[in-house]
Amino acid sequence: MKLVNPFDYPISILIGGVILVAGIRFFRFPNLVILPATAAISVASATVLKSREANPQNLANKELEQELKVISGLAKSLAEKAEILRQEANQLLGGETFHMDLLVTVQSVCNRSIELPQKITEVSRKLPNNEALLSVDDLQRQLLEVKSKQKSSYGISQQHLQQLAASLERNIQLAKAGKDTRQAKIFSLQTMVQDSAGLLQELENKLRNANLNNSEEIQDLRSLSDELNSYQDNIKMFL
């Protein structure tokens, strides 16, 4: 264990002073004995105090793990809603062949949402240990992909891509400065999961209330499903 300077810990100096006074006045130890003993006890107590201090890295990892648990809970809730939506879509759309393309799209959206908790678990295993510093090259590659997708996106998906681009640009600056980018990544991930849950809920509400004989409402469902699918593409790219 690395020795610690006792002068950095006033309590250690106090302990050493008390022992020094007691050793000289009450026990009458010779100076050749009490002085080295006092110094050794001061250093030892300072070393113990240092070891008991909260390690900033450990605190950061603990906070990260707690936030990942929250995101994991959100993802599991999203997966449960997606399973319900998938069953409802099978009942509502499965009987008509001209609804099959919409059914396939909705099922795809639901399946990807159901797979999300496992992907979050994989991120949870890797992020605390291996991604304290993200690669600038990887971040810049992701940023180029996002900007490319922005050109052909629309609606909420485009808004999300703008937010994701801003987040990646911040992470690039942090990575270049050698700083921990994990918190920024966790915040972005949590936002994406919450937004995805909102879109899934909107799709479920519209599917339940839609007139499936109305071509305009069917097209609206297709558009929303495509948008959510595109949104999940963004999440996959981020993960």
N, C-alpha and C positions, 0 to 999 in steps of 0.2 A: 504494500500500500504506500502511495506517495505521501511523504511527510508534508505537513502544513505549517505555515508560519503562525505561531500562537498569537502574535500581535494583531492578526486579522480578526481574532475572536477575543474580545475583552473578558468573557467569562473564563477562558483558559488562563489568562493572566491573573485573574482574581483567584482562581483555584491554586495556581502556582504560588501566589503571594501568601495565601492562607497557610499552605503547607510549609513554606519557607519560614514564616513567623513561628508556627507551631513547632517545627523541627528545631529551631534555634533556641526559642525561649522556654519551651516546655520539655522537649526531649533532649535538648542540648547535644544534637548531632554535630559532629565536626563539619566545617565548611566543605571539606573535600568530599563529604558524603551527601550533605543536604543540597548543595548547589546543583550538582549534576542530576540528582533525583528530582529536584524541583523543575529543572529544564525539561527532563524527560516526561514528567507528568503533564506539564503545560503543552508540550508538543503532542502527546498522546491524546489529551482531551480535545485539542484543536482538530486533530485528525478525525476523531469520532464525530465531533460537531459537523465537520465538513461532509462526512459520509452521510449524515442524516439530512443534509439539505436536499431540497427537491431538485432533481436534475432537470434542467429546462427541456432537454430532448425527450426525457421520459414523460414530462408533463404534456409536451406537444403531441406525443404519440398517444397518450391516454385520451386527450381531448379529441384527437382524430378518430380513435376507435369508437368513442361515444357518438360522434356525429355520423360515422358510418353505420352504427346500429340504428340511428334514426332513419337514415336513408334506406336501409334494408327493410325496416318496418313499412316505410312508404311504398317500396317496391312490392312487398308481399301483399299489401292492401290493393295495389294496382292490379296485381296478378289475379287476385280473387274477383275483382270487378270484371276483369277481362274474361274470366271463365264464365261468369254469369252472362255477359254480353254474347259470348260465342254460342252458348246454348240457346239464348233468345233468338239470335240471328238464324240458327239452324231451323228453329220452329217457324219463324216468320218468313224466311226467304227460301227455305229448302224445297218448298212444294212447287215453285214456279221456275221453269227453265230459263225464262228471260231475266230472272233475278240472280242467276248463278254467278255472273261476273262480280256483282256487288257482294254476294255471299263469300266468294273467294277472297276478295279484298278485306272484308271485315274479319274473316277468319285469320288472315295473315297478320292483321293488326293485333288481334287478340293473342295469337301464338307468340308474337314477339314480346308482348307485354308479359305474358306468362313466363317467358324465358328470362326476363329482366332480373328477378331476384338472384338467380344463379350467377349472372354476370356481375352483379353488385358484390356477391360473395367473393368472386375471383379478384375484383378490384380491392376488396377489403384485405385479402391476403397479401397482395403485392404492394399496395400503396404505403403502409407504414414503414416498411423496411427498404424498399428498392427505389422509391420515387421521391426521395427527399429533394433531389434536384432533377428536374426534367431536362431532357436534351433540347437544346435550342433548335437544332436541326429538325427534330420531330415536331416541335411546336410550330415552326415555320411551315413545315409540310402540311400540318393540319390547317393552318391559317390559309394557305393557298387553296386547299380543298374547299374550305368554307366559302371563300370569296368566289370561287368558281361556281359553287352551288347557288350562291346568292343571285346570280344572273338569271337563273331559270326558276326561282322560287317565288312564292307569293303568299299573301296573308300572314297568318300567325307563324308559319314556317319561316318566312323571310325575316320577320321580327326576331325570331329566335336565333337565326343565323347571324343577324347583326349583333345580338347580345353575345353569342358565342365567339364571334370575331373579336369583339372588344375584350372579352375575357382572355382569349389566347394572346392578344397583344400585350395585356398586362403581365401574363405569365412569361412571355418572352423577355420582357424587361426585368422581371424578378430573376429569371434563370440566368440572364447575362450578368446580373449583379451578384450571382452566387447565393441567392436567398431561397428559402423553402417555399415551394409553390403548391404544396399539397392542400393547404387550406383553401386557396383559390379554386383548385380543381374540385374539391368537395362541395364548395358553394355552388359552382356551376352544375355539378351533377345533381345536387338536390333540387335546384331550380328546374332542371330538365324533367326530372321524375314528377315533380308537382304539376308542371305544365302538361305533361303527357296524361296525367290523371284527369286534368280538367278537360282535355280534348276527348278522352275516352268517355267521360261522363256526358259530354255534349252529344257525342255520337249515339250513346245509349238512349238518351232522352229523345233525340230526333227519330231514331229507329222505332221506338215504342209508339210515338205519336204520328208517324208518317202515314199518309195514304199511299199504299204501295201500288195503287192503280194510277197514281198521278206521276206522270213522267218528270215533271219539274221537281217534285220532292225526291224522287229516286235519284235524279241527277245531283241534287243537293247532298244526299247521303254519299254518293260516289265521290263528290268533291271533298267532303269532310274526311272520308276514309283515306283518300289519296293524300290529303294533307297530313293526317296522322301518321300514315306510312312514311312519308317524307321526313316527318319530325323524328320518327324512330330511326331512320337512316342517320340522322344527325347524332342521336344518342350513341348508336353503334360506332360511328366514327370517333366520337369522343372517348368511348371506352377502349 
